[in-house]
Amino acid sequence: MNGINSKDRFSFAKGYRARTIFLIFDILLLGILMCMMVLPLLKVIVDSIDPTSYGVRLWPRKIDFSAYEMILTTSSLYRPFLVSVLTTVVGTVTGLFIITMGAYVLIQKDMPGHVLMGRMVLFTMMFSGGMIPTYLTIKNLGLMNNMLAVIIPCSVSAYNTILMRSFFASIPNELFESATIDGCSPFGCFWRIMLPLSKPALASVGLFIAVGLWNEYMHRPTAMSICTSSFTSPTPTGRTSRSRSAP
């Protein structure tokens, strides 16, 4: 920091004591939090390369990559993995398109009913229809055993719509008035002004959608029947059992 040299940074002299205590406490706290996050990941890596690892061990006793070899040579895992990648990518793009368009409509103050529509979106965030209405809706739309049954419902959420609407509302309205005077259409204002200024919100909401789609396992059985083909099967949860010899 300005005005403090490296020697006085951890000095207990008068005037530096409180700051030094705070720095020591801060470093210890961050170190503990780092260990809490790194040690579980390290144990998972050790368990994956050591077939004799039992209990808590942070260093492999025997290195064996047979588990990775089995995963890479099992062709039946490729298609489910590609399906998960496809649903995540397509669902993220679809969700961003629908959410941004919906949020842009909700900030139009001259549109009749925009307040009611915003309250309806907020109501669905607090009260969900549940699994049975969702299943019946998907069935009546003819989306059973269809990739769209996983992509569309899981890519759009009321929370992300409200979040995007709040960010859109923070953009000055004078920009849209100036663009309208210059002859820009409403969609042109959305495409040329709103989206370029909303890159941080697009990145955050896109990350939320992608993580939600990638971790989605409960909605797929609702949309896919038991006799579904392997093309629509999700990626396994990763709990692949493998034989282990005694330590």
Secondary structure, 3 states (H helix, E strand, C coil): CCCCCCCCCCCCCCCCHHHHHHHHHHHHHHHHHHHHHHHHHHHHHHHHHCCCCCCCCCCCCCCCCHHHHHHHHCHHHHHHHHHHHHHHHHHHHHHHHHHHHHHHHHCCCCCCCHHHHHHHHHHHHHCCCCHHHHHHHHHHCCCCCCCHHHHHHHHCCHHHHHHHHHHHHCCCHHHHHHHHHCCCCHHHHHHHHHHHHCHHHHHHHHHHHHHHHHCCCCHHHHHCCCCCCHHHCCCCCCCCCCCCCCC
